[in-house]
């Protein structure tokens, strides 16, 4: 008589090889607190970008033209962001 052995299935890794773990920032926010925490984290990232752009004059290996172009594009995008955020705040204030 042949006896069957119940072998334990090998445990699977949390993420299959070759796949990336989901970025926590890309996970959906569920609560207001989640949103506020993400807003603060984004604010810190934006501050880092702004600090970096403040050092662009000393950036090695880039031309003055490339630096000027990047600073101009960054400024334009910040303006667009600020206007959109200001509109959201105004809508909130108006109820």
N, C-alpha and C positions, 0 to 999 in steps of 0.2 A: 504494500500500500504506500502511495506517495503522499507525503504530508505537505500541504501548502504552508509556506511561511509568509506571514503578513509583514512584509518589509515596509519600514517607514519610508514614505516618499521623501526624497531629498528636499530640504527646505529651499525655497526659491528666494533669490535676493529681492530686496524691496524694489529695485529698479533693474530691469533686464540689461545685460551688457550692451553697450553701444547706445543706450538711451540716456537722455539727460534728465536730471531731477527737475521738477517744475520750479520755476523761479518764484519765490514767495511773493514777489511784487506783482506777479501776473495772476496770482490766485484771487478769486473774487472777494471783495469786501462784503461782510455780512452785516456788521453793525456800524453805527455811527462812530463808535470808538475805533473800529478797524479803519474806517475812512480817515479819521483824524490822525491816527498813528502813521498811516501811509502818506498823508499830506505833510506831516512833519519830516518824515524820511526824505520825501521828494524835495522839500525845502532845503535840507542839508546838502543834498546832491547838487541842487541848483547853486547854492552858495559855493560849493567846491568848484563848479564850472566857472563861476564869476571870478573867484580867486585866481584860477588858472589863466583866464583871459587877461587878468591884470598883469600877468608875467609874460605875456606874449612878446614883448619887446626884447626880452632876453632869451627867447627860444632859439636854440642853435639849429642850424640846418634848414631854416626856412627863409624865403626871401621876404623883403619888406612888402612886396606886392601881395604875397600869399597871406602874410599876417594882417595887412589892412583889409583884405577881402574877408577873412575869417572874422575879424572884429566887427566889420560892418554887418555881416550876415547874422552874427550872434546878437548884435544890438537890435536888428530888425525883428528877430524871433522873440526876443525878450519883450519888445513893444507889443507884439501880437498877443503874447501870453498875458501880459499885464492888462491889456484892454479886455481880454476875455474874462479874466478873473475879476476885474472891476465891474464888469457887467453882471456877473453872477452875484457879487456882493450887493450891488444896487437892487437887483431883483429880490434878494432876500430882505433887504431893508424895506422895500415897498410892500412886501408881504404878498 
